[in-house]
């Protein structure tokens, strides 16, 4: 068995990931700066968020990342069938994330909350929706990788596509691991 390449996946995805992390980093810095200047507003409206839903989403994304790790390990062992099944499990967890987050959005929108309600909700909706779109993109990538794995297009010798999709998915998970405490927990 050959030594895994570093960084895993295609180099282009890492350039894209770094650009995405920079965009999120700027967004997080703006949130933190604004929050520091409006602590009471942010603390008050943060209490209106559903921390249980956010915790479910955190567990869903951590679990999905574990499943993606298992998919990569499976293809490295030349088991494309198992790789495909692990990717399907990861997609199921991504779907759970989208459903829970959609229910959160529905709750807020049904109460008349939108981007112009106040500064906290502007950041909350913008940050979480930007991440929501990245989850969708990550799921599209994982689905494409899963379908190729199902057709036997990857092997222990050539599985760059699986590692590329996994790298992007882990970035999506990493961003949520920062977003969750920043928006839902920190006071």
SULVEN-V879037 format. One record per pair of residues at least 12 apart in sequence whose ideal C-beta (glycine too) atoms are under 8 Angstrom apart, sorted by the first residue. I is the first residue (numbers start at 1). J is the second residue. Records with the same first field share a line. If there is no record, write none. Layout:
I=J ; J
//
This chain:
1=76 ; 156
2=157
4=76
5=160 ; 163
7=167
8=72 ; 163 ; 164 ; 166 ; 167
9=160 ; 161 ; 163 ; 164 ; 165 ; 166 ; 167
10=160 ; 161 ; 164
13=164 ; 167 ; 168
14=167
16=168
17=167 ; 168 ; 171
20=134 ; 171 ; 175
21=171 ; 174 ; 175
24=130 ; 131 ; 175 ; 178 ; 179
27=126 ; 127 ; 130
28=127 ; 178 ; 179 ; 182
30=123
31=123 ; 127 ; 182 ; 183
32=182
34=119 ; 123
35=123
38=119 ; 120
41=118 ; 119 ; 120
42=119 ; 120
43=187
44=120
45=118 ; 120 ; 121 ; 124
46=120 ; 183 ; 184 ; 187
49=104 ; 124 ; 183 ; 184
50=104 ; 107
51=184 ; 185
53=100 ; 101 ; 103 ; 104
54=104 ; 180 ; 184
56=96 ; 100
57=96 ; 97 ; 100 ; 101 ; 176 ; 180
58=176 ; 177 ; 180
60=93 ; 94 ; 96 ; 97 ; 100
61=93 ; 94 ; 97 ; 172 ; 173 ; 176 ; 177
62=173
63=93
64=89 ; 90 ; 91 ; 93 ; 94 ; 97 ; 169 ; 173
65=90 ; 169 ; 170 ; 173
67=86 ; 87 ; 89 ; 90 ; 93
68=86 ; 87 ; 90 ; 142 ; 165 ; 166 ; 169 ; 170
69=166
70=82 ; 86
71=83 ; 84 ; 86 ; 87 ; 90 ; 149 ; 162 ; 166
72=159 ; 162 ; 163 ; 166
74=86
75=149 ; 154 ; 155 ; 156 ; 159 ; 162
76=156 ; 159
77=156
78=155 ; 156
80=149 ; 150 ; 152 ; 153 ; 154 ; 155
81=150
83=149 ; 154 ; 162
84=146 ; 149 ; 150
87=142 ; 143 ; 145 ; 146 ; 149 ; 165
88=146
90=142 ; 169
91=139 ; 142 ; 143 ; 146
94=135 ; 138 ; 139 ; 142
95=139
97=135
98=132 ; 135 ; 136 ; 139
101=128 ; 132 ; 135
104=128
105=125 ; 129
108=121 ; 125
113=125
123=183
124=183
127=179 ; 183
128=179 ; 183
131=172 ; 175 ; 176 ; 179
134=171 ; 172 ; 175
135=172
137=168
138=165 ; 168 ; 169 ; 172
141=164 ; 165 ; 168 ; 169
142=165 ; 169
144=165
145=161 ; 162 ; 164 ; 165
148=161
149=162
//
